[in-house]
Amino acid sequence: MVLETLNPMHYNITSLIPDTMPVATVPILILMCFLFLKWSHEETSSIPGPGYCMGIGPLISHGRFLWMGVGNACNYYNKTYGEFVRVWISGEETFIISK
């Protein structure tokens, strides 16, 4: 009899979760999505350069500097965006000025 009460298959697991649980999670998920979009949004800059795009832009920019080296990456960004470019190196906004 003791083993029957300790057996987890004896209980119906769905009776332990209240019916209001899914209703309460919808507003929380919507709030989390809104906060994530607000956190990842960055105002557009008048300085040309790769976009922020939820943090992917800085990762790509930093990866390009690691992969190509500083000189080649600077030349690439200058050919693509012009003489004054905004990029990210190690998570910090960096400006490349060349002529």
C-alpha angles and dihedrals in degrees: 000000000000091000090053092057092047093049108106092207088063092072126067104238093204091062090062093060114071119234091238093063096091091044092054095048096058096068090043092053091047090050092049092050091049092049092047092051091046091048094048096044116101124184114251114262125220088224112090121237143107115319125253096234099178093314096308093106094061091047092052092044093050091044091053091054091049093046101041101028126241098283098048093042091051090050090049093051092044091053091046102042107015137248098321115048135171115215137155123246117181090348094303124115108248129186122216114203118185142143 
